[in-house]
Amino acid sequence: MGYIYLTVAIIAEVIATTALKSSEEFSNLLPSVIVVLGYGVAFYALSVCLKTMNIGVVYAFWSGLGIVLISLMGWFVYKQALDLPAILGLALIIAGVVTIQLFSKTVAS
């Protein structure tokens, strides 16, 4: 169940952060509402998954996958290109998350 809430937290945070750019410093109402609701859902879901998962692992997944997905959203939604060093860095983040998932004994507390 923890992974379901973690997935919800990551998706909600990606949606909220993507909307943050469109909120134009909270002057655009609909994206601003999406930001507030999205972060609310993200933090609630994150707090629920912490009942059964190690906080360090949860944060590594949440922040690492969030960075990768936000970068992709920036690329596809806002046409913000990623250069080779950025792509390599994102690949290293993914490799770190996969390494934790496959080899760490601290994934579940």
N, C-alpha and C positions, 0 to 999 in steps of 0.2 A: 504493500500500500504506500510505503514511503516514496517509492519511485514514481508513482502516479502523481502524488502531490508535488514532488520535485519537478516533474515534467510540466505540471500546471504552473508552478512558480516561474519556471524558465520562460514558458510561452507568454505568460502575462507580463513579465518584465520586458521581454523583447517587444511586445506590442506597445507597452507604455513608453519605452525609450524611443521607439520609432515615432510615436505620436508626439513626443516631446519636441522634436525638431519642428513639426508642423504647428505646434501650439503658438509659435512665435512669441516666446516669453509670456505665455499664458494670456495672450490677447485674443486668441482664436478659441471660441468656446468649445466646440465639439472635440478637437484634439486635446484640449485641456482636461475635459471630463474623462476622456479615455486614459490620459496619463494618471490621474488621481485614482480612478477605479482599477486600472491595470496594476499600479504599484500596491494598492490595497490588497488585491487578490494575490499578488506575488508574495507579499510578506506574510499573509495569512497562511498560504499553502506552504511556504518555507517553514513557518513555525510548526505546522502540523507534521511535516516530514522529519523534523528534528526530534520528535518523540521516539522514533525508531532507528534513526540514522546518526552516524558520527558527524558532529558539527563541521569539522575540518573537511571531510569528504563532501558533505553537502555543499559547503561554500565553494570548494574547488569545482564541482560540477556546475553549480549555479553561475558562478562568475565566469568560468572558462567557456562553457557552452554559450552563455549569454554574450560574451565578447565575440565569439565566432558568428553567432546568428545575427547580432546587431551589425557586424561588419558586412555580412551578406545582404541584410536589409538596406544598408546604406548604399551598397553597390547596385542593387536591383531597383529600389524605390527612388533613391535620390541621385542615382548615376554617379556615385562617388567611387571612382576607380581605386583598386588596390594594386600597388606595385609588387614586384617580386619579394622584397624583404617582408612586406606585410603578409603576403600569402604564406611565406615560409614560417613566419612567426605564428600565424593562425594554425598552421599544420602542427607546429610544436605543441601548441595548447591542446589540440585534439589528441595528439600522441600522449600527452600527460594525463588527460582524462581517461583515455583507454587503458593506459598503464595502471592507473589507480583501480579501475574497474576489474581488470583481469588479474592483477597480481597482489593487490593490497588485502591484508587480513582485517583492516579497520573500516571496511566499507559499511558494515552494519555494527552498531554498538550493542 
